[in-house]
């Protein structure tokens, strides 16, 4: 599974201004609603429900909130670079400034896990994250997110 299967340039937010985890999830749900055609509130509720199971802040300033919805026809990803890092209840207790939202159909099963693994591998690469943090244009961020997997080998 490639990132180009999950994300489009329109799903990249180069500078998101939020002050809390809840506000970040609300903004991401709003943007996801535009891309998926699903109601913003439905998307937000799924994300909040997932966060109740355990925080999706994976450490090193990164969060991968995700959820499954029956109404989706395919996997979707959205990426946001935050203007200012926020508390996201991350496992390392560090503030988050890079968020990759992943939405999957309820029946996605293994594809959902493969997509999560793909995003996680990409964002565990410190050099890639440094470049993402240093890029301000949507095109540059999209190019970094979708470059060939070989360049992410650890």
MODELLER restraints for C-alpha pairs under 7 A, 6 or more apart:
rsr = mdl.restraints
at = mdl.atoms
rsr.add(forms.Gaussian(group=physical.xy_distance, feature=features.Distance(at['CA:1:A'], at['CA:115:A']), mean=6.73, stdev=0.5))
rsr.add(forms.Gaussian(group=physical.xy_distance, feature=features.Distance(at['CA:3:A'], at['CA:145:A']), mean=6.84, stdev=0.5))
rsr.add(forms.Gaussian(group=physical.xy_distance, feature=features.Distance(at['CA:3:A'], at['CA:146:A']), mean=5.26, stdev=0.5))
rsr.add(forms.Gaussian(group=physical.xy_distance, feature=features.Distance(at['CA:4:A'], at['CA:146:A']), mean=5.77, stdev=0.5))
rsr.add(forms.Gaussian(group=physical.xy_distance, feature=features.Distance(at['CA:6:A'], at['CA:75:A']), mean=5.98, stdev=0.5))
rsr.add(forms.Gaussian(group=physical.xy_distance, feature=features.Distance(at['CA:6:A'], at['CA:76:A']), mean=4.97, stdev=0.5))
rsr.add(forms.Gaussian(group=physical.xy_distance, feature=features.Distance(at['CA:6:A'], at['CA:77:A']), mean=5.19, stdev=0.5))
rsr.add(forms.Gaussian(group=physical.xy_distance, feature=features.Distance(at['CA:7:A'], at['CA:76:A']), mean=6.22, stdev=0.5))
rsr.add(forms.Gaussian(group=physical.xy_distance, feature=features.Distance(at['CA:7:A'], at['CA:77:A']), mean=4.99, stdev=0.5))
rsr.add(forms.Gaussian(group=physical.xy_distance, feature=features.Distance(at['CA:7:A'], at['CA:78:A']), mean=6.30, stdev=0.5))
rsr.add(forms.Gaussian(group=physical.xy_distance, feature=features.Distance(at['CA:9:A'], at['CA:138:A']), mean=6.78, stdev=0.5))
rsr.add(forms.Gaussian(group=physical.xy_distance, feature=features.Distance(at['CA:9:A'], at['CA:139:A']), mean=6.85, stdev=0.5))
rsr.add(forms.Gaussian(group=physical.xy_distance, feature=features.Distance(at['CA:9:A'], at['CA:142:A']), mean=5.85, stdev=0.5))
rsr.add(forms.Gaussian(group=physical.xy_distance, feature=features.Distance(at['CA:11:A'], at['CA:78:A']), mean=4.76, stdev=0.5))
rsr.add(forms.Gaussian(group=physical.xy_distance, feature=features.Distance(at['CA:11:A'], at['CA:79:A']), mean=6.37, stdev=0.5))
rsr.add(forms.Gaussian(group=physical.xy_distance, feature=features.Distance(at['CA:12:A'], at['CA:78:A']), mean=5.87, stdev=0.5))
rsr.add(forms.Gaussian(group=physical.xy_distance, feature=features.Distance(at['CA:12:A'], at['CA:79:A']), mean=4.86, stdev=0.5))
rsr.add(forms.Gaussian(group=physical.xy_distance, feature=features.Distance(at['CA:12:A'], at['CA:80:A']), mean=6.02, stdev=0.5))
rsr.add(forms.Gaussian(group=physical.xy_distance, feature=features.Distance(at['CA:12:A'], at['CA:138:A']), mean=6.00, stdev=0.5))
rsr.add(forms.Gaussian(group=physical.xy_distance, feature=features.Distance(at['CA:12:A'], at['CA:142:A']), mean=6.60, stdev=0.5))
rsr.add(forms.Gaussian(group=physical.xy_distance, feature=features.Distance(at['CA:13:A'], at['CA:79:A']), mean=6.04, stdev=0.5))
rsr.add(forms.Gaussian(group=physical.xy_distance, feature=features.Distance(at['CA:13:A'], at['CA:80:A']), mean=4.58, stdev=0.5))
rsr.add(forms.Gaussian(group=physical.xy_distance, feature=features.Distance(at['CA:13:A'], at['CA:81:A']), mean=6.34, stdev=0.5))
rsr.add(forms.Gaussian(group=physical.xy_distance, feature=features.Distance(at['CA:13:A'], at['CA:138:A']), mean=6.61, stdev=0.5))
rsr.add(forms.Gaussian(group=physical.xy_distance, feature=features.Distance(at['CA:14:A'], at['CA:80:A']), mean=6.04, stdev=0.5))
rsr.add(forms.Gaussian(group=physical.xy_distance, feature=features.Distance(at['CA:14:A'], at['CA:81:A']), mean=5.30, stdev=0.5))
rsr.add(forms.Gaussian(group=physical.xy_distance, feature=features.Distance(at['CA:14:A'], at['CA:136:A']), mean=5.69, stdev=0.5))
rsr.add(forms.Gaussian(group=physical.xy_distance, feature=features.Distance(at['CA:14:A'], at['CA:137:A']), mean=5.90, stdev=0.5))
rsr.add(forms.Gaussian(group=physical.xy_distance, feature=features.Distance(at['CA:14:A'], at['CA:138:A']), mean=5.33, stdev=0.5))
rsr.add(forms.Gaussian(group=physical.xy_distance, feature=features.Distance(at['CA:15:A'], at['CA:80:A']), mean=6.87, stdev=0.5))
rsr.add(forms.Gaussian(group=physical.xy_distance, feature=features.Distance(at['CA:15:A'], at['CA:81:A']), mean=5.32, stdev=0.5))
rsr.add(forms.Gaussian(group=physical.xy_distance, feature=features.Distance(at['CA:15:A'], at['CA:82:A']), mean=5.39, stdev=0.5))
rsr.add(forms.Gaussian(group=physical.xy_distance, feature=features.Distance(at['CA:15:A'], at['CA:83:A']), mean=5.35, stdev=0.5))
rsr.add(forms.Gaussian(group=physical.xy_distance, feature=features.Distance(at['CA:16:A'], at['CA:80:A']), mean=6.32, stdev=0.5))
rsr.add(forms.Gaussian(group=physical.xy_distance, feature=features.Distance(at['CA:16:A'], at['CA:81:A']), mean=6.08, stdev=0.5))
rsr.add(forms.Gaussian(group=physical.xy_distance, feature=features.Distance(at['CA:16:A'], at['CA:82:A']), mean=4.64, stdev=0.5))
rsr.add(forms.Gaussian(group=physical.xy_distance, feature=features.Distance(at['CA:16:A'], at['CA:83:A']), mean=5.66, stdev=0.5))
rsr.add(forms.Gaussian(group=physical.xy_distance, feature=features.Distance(at['CA:17:A'], at['CA:82:A']), mean=6.07, stdev=0.5))
rsr.add(forms.Gaussian(group=physical.xy_distance, feature=features.Distance(at['CA:17:A'], at['CA:83:A']), mean=5.40, stdev=0.5))
rsr.add(forms.Gaussian(group=physical.xy_distance, feature=features.Distance(at['CA:17:A'], at['CA:84:A']), mean=6.97, stdev=0.5))
rsr.add(forms.Gaussian(group=physical.xy_distance, feature=features.Distance(at['CA:18:A'], at['CA:24:A']), mean=5.71, stdev=0.5))
rsr.add(forms.Gaussian(group=physical.xy_distance, feature=features.Distance(at['CA:19:A'], at['CA:86:A']), mean=6.19, stdev=0.5))
rsr.add(forms.Gaussian(group=physical.xy_distance, feature=features.Distance(at['CA:20:A'], at['CA:86:A']), mean=5.87, stdev=0.5))
rsr.add(forms.Gaussian(group=physical.xy_distance, feature=features.Distance(at['CA:20:A'], at['CA:87:A']), mean=6.60, stdev=0.5))
rsr.add(forms.Gaussian(group=physical.xy_distance, feature=features.Distance(at['CA:21:A'], at['CA:86:A']), mean=6.82, stdev=0.5))
rsr.add(forms.Gaussian(group=physical.xy_distance, feature=features.Distance(at['CA:21:A'], at['CA:87:A']), mean=6.51, stdev=0.5))
rsr.add(forms.Gaussian(group=physical.xy_distance, feature=features.Distance(at['CA:21:A'], at['CA:88:A']), mean=5.38, stdev=0.5))
rsr.add(forms.Gaussian(group=physical.xy_distance, feature=features.Distance(at['CA:25:A'], at['CA:44:A']), mean=6.51, stdev=0.5))
rsr.add(forms.Gaussian(group=physical.xy_distance, feature=features.Distance(at['CA:26:A'], at['CA:44:A']), mean=6.00, stdev=0.5))
rsr.add(forms.Gaussian(group=physical.xy_distance, feature=features.Distance(at['CA:29:A'], at['CA:40:A']), mean=5.35, stdev=0.5))
rsr.add(forms.Gaussian(group=physical.xy_distance, feature=features.Distance(at['CA:29:A'], at['CA:43:A']), mean=5.38, stdev=0.5))
rsr.add(forms.Gaussian(group=physical.xy_distance, feature=features.Distance(at['CA:29:A'], at['CA:44:A']), mean=5.19, stdev=0.5))
rsr.add(forms.Gaussian(group=physical.xy_distance, feature=features.Distance(at['CA:30:A'], at['CA:40:A']), mean=5.19, stdev=0.5))
rsr.add(forms.Gaussian(group=physical.xy_distance, feature=features.Distance(at['CA:33:A'], at['CA:39:A']), mean=5.70, stdev=0.5))
rsr.add(forms.Gaussian(group=physical.xy_distance, feature=features.Distance(at['CA:33:A'], at['CA:40:A']), mean=5.02, stdev=0.5))
rsr.add(forms.Gaussian(group=physical.xy_distance, feature=features.Distance(at['CA:46:A'], at['CA:67:A']), mean=5.79, stdev=0.5))
rsr.add(forms.Gaussian(group=physical.xy_distance, feature=features.Distance(at['CA:47:A'], at['CA:65:A']), mean=6.61, stdev=0.5))
rsr.add(forms.Gaussian(group=physical.xy_distance, feature=features.Distance(at['CA:47:A'], at['CA:66:A']), mean=6.21, stdev=0.5))
rsr.add(forms.Gaussian(group=physical.xy_distance, feature=features.Distance(at['CA:47:A'], at['CA:67:A']), mean=5.83, stdev=0.5))
rsr.add(forms.Gaussian(group=physical.xy_distance, feature=features.Distance(at['CA:50:A'], at['CA:67:A']), mean=6.45, stdev=0.5))
rsr.add(forms.Gaussian(group=physical.xy_distance, feature=features.Distance(at['CA:55:A'], at['CA:89:A']), mean=5.96, stdev=0.5))
rsr.add(forms.Gaussian(group=physical.xy_distance, feature=features.Distance(at['CA:55:A'], at['CA:90:A']), mean=6.41, stdev=0.5))
rsr.add(forms.Gaussian(group=physical.xy_distance, feature=features.Distance(at['CA:56:A'], at['CA:63:A']), mean=5.45, stdev=0.5))
rsr.add(forms.Gaussian(group=physical.xy_distance, feature=features.Distance(at['CA:56:A'], at['CA:64:A']), mean=5.43, stdev=0.5))
rsr.add(forms.Gaussian(group=physical.xy_distance, feature=features.Distance(at['CA:56:A'], at['CA:65:A']), mean=5.25, stdev=0.5))
rsr.add(forms.Gaussian(group=physical.xy_distance, feature=features.Distance(at['CA:56:A'], at['CA:90:A']), mean=6.84, stdev=0.5))
rsr.add(forms.Gaussian(group=physical.xy_distance, feature=features.Distance(at['CA:57:A'], at['CA:63:A']), mean=3.92, stdev=0.5))
rsr.add(forms.Gaussian(group=physical.xy_distance, feature=features.Distance(at['CA:57:A'], at['CA:64:A']), mean=6.36, stdev=0.5))
rsr.add(forms.Gaussian(group=physical.xy_distance, feature=features.Distance(at['CA:57:A'], at['CA:88:A']), mean=5.87, stdev=0.5))
rsr.add(forms.Gaussian(group=physical.xy_distance, feature=features.Distance(at['CA:57:A'], at['CA:89:A']), mean=6.24, stdev=0.5))
rsr.add(forms.Gaussian(group=physical.xy_distance, feature=features.Distance(at['CA:57:A'], at['CA:90:A']), mean=3.91, stdev=0.5))
rsr.add(forms.Gaussian(group=physical.xy_distance, feature=features.Distance(at['CA:57:A'], at['CA:91:A']), mean=6.21, stdev=0.5))
rsr.add(forms.Gaussian(group=physical.xy_distance, feature=features.Distance(at['CA:58:A'], at['CA:90:A']), mean=5.73, stdev=0.5))
rsr.add(forms.Gaussian(group=physical.xy_distance, feature=features.Distance(at['CA:58:A'], at['CA:91:A']), mean=5.81, stdev=0.5))
rsr.add(forms.Gaussian(group=physical.xy_distance, feature=features.Distance(at['CA:59:A'], at['CA:90:A']), mean=5.56, stdev=0.5))
rsr.add(forms.Gaussian(group=physical.xy_distance, feature=features.Distance(at['CA:59:A'], at['CA:91:A']), mean=5.63, stdev=0.5))
rsr.add(forms.Gaussian(group=physical.xy_distance, feature=features.Distance(at['CA:59:A'], at['CA:92:A']), mean=5.17, stdev=0.5))
rsr.add(forms.Gaussian(group=physical.xy_distance, feature=features.Distance(at['CA:59:A'], at['CA:94:A']), mean=6.62, stdev=0.5))
rsr.add(forms.Gaussian(group=physical.xy_distance, feature=features.Distance(at['CA:60:A'], at['CA:94:A']), mean=6.71, stdev=0.5))
rsr.add(forms.Gaussian(group=physical.xy_distance, feature=features.Distance(at['CA:61:A'], at['CA:94:A']), mean=6.14, stdev=0.5))
rsr.add(forms.Gaussian(group=physical.xy_distance, feature=features.Distance(at['CA:61:A'], at['CA:95:A']), mean=5.56, stdev=0.5))
rsr.add(forms.Gaussian(group=physical.xy_distance, feature=features.Distance(at['CA:61:A'], at['CA:96:A']), mean=3.87, stdev=0.5))
rsr.add(forms.Gaussian(group=physical.xy_distance, feature=features.Distance(at['CA:61:A'], at['CA:97:A']), mean=5.43, stdev=0.5))
rsr.add(forms.Gaussian(group=physical.xy_distance, feature=features.Distance(at['CA:61:A'], at['CA:98:A']), mean=6.22, stdev=0.5))
rsr.add(forms.Gaussian(group=physical.xy_distance, feature=features.Distance(at['CA:62:A'], at['CA:96:A']), mean=5.27, stdev=0.5))
rsr.add(forms.Gaussian(group=physical.xy_distance, feature=features.Distance(at['CA:62:A'], at['CA:97:A']), mean=6.40, stdev=0.5))
rsr.add(forms.Gaussian(group=physical.xy_distance, feature=features.Distance(at['CA:62:A'], at['CA:98:A']), mean=4.95, stdev=0.5))
rsr.add(forms.Gaussian(group=physical.xy_distance, feature=features.Distance(at['CA:62:A'], at['CA:99:A']), mean=5.86, stdev=0.5))
rsr.add(forms.Gaussian(group=physical.xy_distance, feature=features.Distance(at['CA:63:A'], at['CA:96:A']), mean=6.52, stdev=0.5))
rsr.add(forms.Gaussian(group=physical.xy_distance, feature=features.Distance(at['CA:63:A'], at['CA:98:A']), mean=6.46, stdev=0.5))
rsr.add(forms.Gaussian(group=physical.xy_distance, feature=features.Distance(at['CA:63:A'], at['CA:99:A']), mean=4.84, stdev=0.5))
rsr.add(forms.Gaussian(group=physical.xy_distance, feature=features.Distance(at['CA:63:A'], at['CA:100:A']), mean=6.46, stdev=0.5))
rsr.add(forms.Gaussian(group=physical.xy_distance, feature=features.Distance(at['CA:64:A'], at['CA:99:A']), mean=5.80, stdev=0.5))
rsr.add(forms.Gaussian(group=physical.xy_distance, feature=features.Distance(at['CA:64:A'], at['CA:100:A']), mean=4.94, stdev=0.5))
rsr.add(forms.Gaussian(group=physical.xy_distance, feature=features.Distance(at['CA:64:A'], at['CA:101:A']), mean=5.53, stdev=0.5))
rsr.add(forms.Gaussian(group=physical.xy_distance, feature=features.Distance(at['CA:65:A'], at['CA:100:A']), mean=6.80, stdev=0.5))
rsr.add(forms.Gaussian(group=physical.xy_distance, feature=features.Distance(at['CA:65:A'], at['CA:101:A']), mean=5.05, stdev=0.5))
rsr.add(forms.Gaussian(group=physical.xy_distance, feature=features.Distance(at['CA:65:A'], at['CA:102:A']), mean=6.44, stdev=0.5))
rsr.add(forms.Gaussian(group=physical.xy_distance, feature=features.Distance(at['CA:66:A'], at['CA:101:A']), mean=5.62, stdev=0.5))
rsr.add(forms.Gaussian(group=physical.xy_distance, feature=features.Distance(at['CA:66:A'], at['CA:102:A']), mean=4.58, stdev=0.5))
rsr.add(forms.Gaussian(group=physical.xy_distance, feature=features.Distance(at['CA:66:A'], at['CA:103:A']), mean=5.58, stdev=0.5))
rsr.add(forms.Gaussian(group=physical.xy_distance, feature=features.Distance(at['CA:67:A'], at['CA:102:A']), mean=6.68, stdev=0.5))
rsr.add(forms.Gaussian(group=physical.xy_distance, feature=features.Distance(at['CA:67:A'], at['CA:103:A']), mean=5.17, stdev=0.5))
rsr.add(forms.Gaussian(group=physical.xy_distance, feature=features.Distance(at['CA:67:A'], at['CA:104:A']), mean=6.37, stdev=0.5))
rsr.add(forms.Gaussian(group=physical.xy_distance, feature=features.Distance(at['CA:68:A'], at['CA:103:A']), mean=5.77, stdev=0.5))
rsr.add(forms.Gaussian(group=physical.xy_distance, feature=features.Distance(at['CA:68:A'], at['CA:104:A']), mean=4.72, stdev=0.5))
rsr.add(forms.Gaussian(group=physical.xy_distance, feature=features.Distance(at['CA:68:A'], at['CA:105:A']), mean=5.37, stdev=0.5))
rsr.add(forms.Gaussian(group=physical.xy_distance, feature=features.Distance(at['CA:68:A'], at['CA:106:A']), mean=4.92, stdev=0.5))
rsr.add(forms.Gaussian(group=physical.xy_distance, feature=features.Distance(at['CA:69:A'], at['CA:104:A']), mean=6.28, stdev=0.5))
rsr.add(forms.Gaussian(group=physical.xy_distance, feature=features.Distance(at['CA:69:A'], at['CA:105:A']), mean=5.09, stdev=0.5))
rsr.add(forms.Gaussian(group=physical.xy_distance, feature=features.Distance(at['CA:69:A'], at['CA:106:A']), mean=5.06, stdev=0.5))
rsr.add(forms.Gaussian(group=physical.xy_distance, feature=features.Distance(at['CA:70:A'], at['CA:105:A']), mean=5.31, stdev=0.5))
rsr.add(forms.Gaussian(group=physical.xy_distance, feature=features.Distance(at['CA:70:A'], at['CA:106:A']), mean=4.65, stdev=0.5))
rsr.add(forms.Gaussian(group=physical.xy_distance, feature=features.Distance(at['CA:71:A'], at['CA:105:A']), mean=6.73, stdev=0.5))
rsr.add(forms.Gaussian(group=physical.xy_distance, feature=features.Distance(at['CA:72:A'], at['CA:104:A']), mean=6.58, stdev=0.5))
rsr.add(forms.Gaussian(group=physical.xy_distance, feature=features.Distance(at['CA:72:A'], at['CA:105:A']), mean=4.73, stdev=0.5))
rsr.add(forms.Gaussian(group=physical.xy_distance, feature=features.Distance(at['CA:73:A'], at['CA:105:A']), mean=6.03, stdev=0.5))
rsr.add(forms.Gaussian(group=physical.xy_distance, feature=features.Distance(at['CA:74:A'], at['CA:104:A']), mean=6.25, stdev=0.5))
rsr.add(forms.Gaussian(group=physical.xy_distance, feature=features.Distance(at['CA:74:A'], at['CA:105:A']), mean=5.93, stdev=0.5))
rsr.add(forms.Gaussian(group=physical.xy_distance, feature=features.Distance(at['CA:75:A'], at['CA:103:A']), mean=5.69, stdev=0.5))
rsr.add(forms.Gaussian(group=physical.xy_distance, feature=features.Distance(at['CA:75:A'], at['CA:104:A']), mean=4.47, stdev=0.5))
rsr.add(forms.Gaussian(group=physical.xy_distance, feature=features.Distance(at['CA:75:A'], at['CA:105:A']), mean=6.51, stdev=0.5))
rsr.add(forms.Gaussian(group=physical.xy_distance, feature=features.Distance(at['CA:76:A'], at['CA:102:A']), mean=5.82, stdev=0.5))
rsr.add(forms.Gaussian(group=physical.xy_distance, feature=features.Distance(at['CA:76:A'], at['CA:103:A']), mean=5.12, stdev=0.5))
rsr.add(forms.Gaussian(group=physical.xy_distance, feature=features.Distance(at['CA:76:A'], at['CA:104:A']), mean=6.46, stdev=0.5))
rsr.add(forms.Gaussian(group=physical.xy_distance, feature=features.Distance(at['CA:77:A'], at['CA:100:A']), mean=6.67, stdev=0.5))
rsr.add(forms.Gaussian(group=physical.xy_distance, feature=features.Distance(at['CA:77:A'], at['CA:101:A']), mean=5.39, stdev=0.5))
rsr.add(forms.Gaussian(group=physical.xy_distance, feature=features.Distance(at['CA:77:A'], at['CA:102:A']), mean=4.52, stdev=0.5))
rsr.add(forms.Gaussian(group=physical.xy_distance, feature=features.Distance(at['CA:77:A'], at['CA:103:A']), mean=6.31, stdev=0.5))
rsr.add(forms.Gaussian(group=physical.xy_distance, feature=features.Distance(at['CA:78:A'], at['CA:100:A']), mean=5.61, stdev=0.5))
rsr.add(forms.Gaussian(group=physical.xy_distance, feature=features.Distance(at['CA:78:A'], at['CA:101:A']), mean=4.98, stdev=0.5))
rsr.add(forms.Gaussian(group=physical.xy_distance, feature=features.Distance(at['CA:78:A'], at['CA:102:A']), mean=6.65, stdev=0.5))
rsr.add(forms.Gaussian(group=physical.xy_distance, feature=features.Distance(at['CA:79:A'], at['CA:99:A']), mean=5.73, stdev=0.5))
rsr.add(forms.Gaussian(group=physical.xy_distance, feature=features.Distance(at['CA:79:A'], at['CA:100:A']), mean=4.38, stdev=0.5))
rsr.add(forms.Gaussian(group=physical.xy_distance, feature=features.Distance(at['CA:79:A'], at['CA:101:A']), mean=6.23, stdev=0.5))
rsr.add(forms.Gaussian(group=physical.xy_distance, feature=features.Distance(at['CA:80:A'], at['CA:98:A']), mean=6.02, stdev=0.5))
rsr.add(forms.Gaussian(group=physical.xy_distance, feature=features.Distance(at['CA:80:A'], at['CA:99:A']), mean=5.19, stdev=0.5))
rsr.add(forms.Gaussian(group=physical.xy_distance, feature=features.Distance(at['CA:80:A'], at['CA:100:A']), mean=6.40, stdev=0.5))
rsr.add(forms.Gaussian(group=physical.xy_distance, feature=features.Distance(at['CA:81:A'], at['CA:97:A']), mean=5.90, stdev=0.5))
rsr.add(forms.Gaussian(group=physical.xy_distance, feature=features.Distance(at['CA:81:A'], at['CA:98:A']), mean=4.90, stdev=0.5))
rsr.add(forms.Gaussian(group=physical.xy_distance, feature=features.Distance(at['CA:81:A'], at['CA:99:A']), mean=6.55, stdev=0.5))
rsr.add(forms.Gaussian(group=physical.xy_distance, feature=features.Distance(at['CA:82:A'], at['CA:97:A']), mean=4.83, stdev=0.5))
rsr.add(forms.Gaussian(group=physical.xy_distance, feature=features.Distance(at['CA:82:A'], at['CA:98:A']), mean=6.26, stdev=0.5))
rsr.add(forms.Gaussian(group=physical.xy_distance, feature=features.Distance(at['CA:84:A'], at['CA:97:A']), mean=6.57, stdev=0.5))
rsr.add(forms.Gaussian(group=physical.xy_distance, feature=features.Distance(at['CA:85:A'], at['CA:95:A']), mean=5.33, stdev=0.5))
rsr.add(forms.Gaussian(group=physical.xy_distance, feature=features.Distance(at['CA:85:A'], at['CA:96:A']), mean=4.99, stdev=0.5))
rsr.add(forms.Gaussian(group=physical.xy_distance, feature=features.Distance(at['CA:85:A'], at['CA:97:A']), mean=4.42, stdev=0.5))
rsr.add(forms.Gaussian(group=physical.xy_distance, feature=features.Distance(at['CA:86:A'], at['CA:95:A']), mean=4.93, stdev=0.5))
rsr.add(forms.Gaussian(group=physical.xy_distance, feature=features.Distance(at['CA:86:A'], at['CA:96:A']), mean=5.29, stdev=0.5))
rsr.add(forms.Gaussian(group=physical.xy_distance, feature=features.Distance(at['CA:86:A'], at['CA:97:A']), mean=6.66, stdev=0.5))
rsr.add(forms.Gaussian(group=physical.xy_distance, feature=features.Distance(at['CA:87:A'], at['CA:95:A']), mean=4.64, stdev=0.5))
rsr.add(forms.Gaussian(group=physical.xy_distance, feature=features.Distance(at['CA:87:A'], at['CA:96:A']), mean=6.24, stdev=0.5))
rsr.add(forms.Gaussian(group=physical.xy_distance, feature=features.Distance(at['CA:88:A'], at['CA:95:A']), mean=6.32, stdev=0.5))
rsr.add(forms.Gaussian(group=physical.xy_distance, feature=features.Distance(at['CA:88:A'], at['CA:96:A']), mean=6.11, stdev=0.5))
rsr.add(forms.Gaussian(group=physical.xy_distance, feature=features.Distance(at['CA:104:A'], at['CA:112:A']), mean=6.05, stdev=0.5))
rsr.add(forms.Gaussian(group=physical.xy_distance, feature=features.Distance(at['CA:122:A'], at['CA:152:A']), mean=6.30, stdev=0.5))
rsr.add(forms.Gaussian(group=physical.xy_distance, feature=features.Distance(at['CA:123:A'], at['CA:129:A']), mean=6.18, stdev=0.5))
rsr.add(forms.Gaussian(group=physical.xy_distance, feature=features.Distance(at['CA:125:A'], at['CA:152:A']), mean=6.47, stdev=0.5))
rsr.add(forms.Gaussian(group=physical.xy_distance, feature=features.Distance(at['CA:125:A'], at['CA:154:A']), mean=7.00, stdev=0.5))
rsr.add(forms.Gaussian(group=physical.xy_distance, feature=features.Distance(at['CA:132:A'], at['CA:141:A']), mean=6.00, stdev=0.5))
rsr.add(forms.Gaussian(group=physical.xy_distance, feature=features.Distance(at['CA:132:A'], at['CA:144:A']), mean=6.92, stdev=0.5))
rsr.add(forms.Gaussian(group=physical.xy_distance, feature=features.Distance(at['CA:135:A'], at['CA:141:A']), mean=6.21, stdev=0.5))
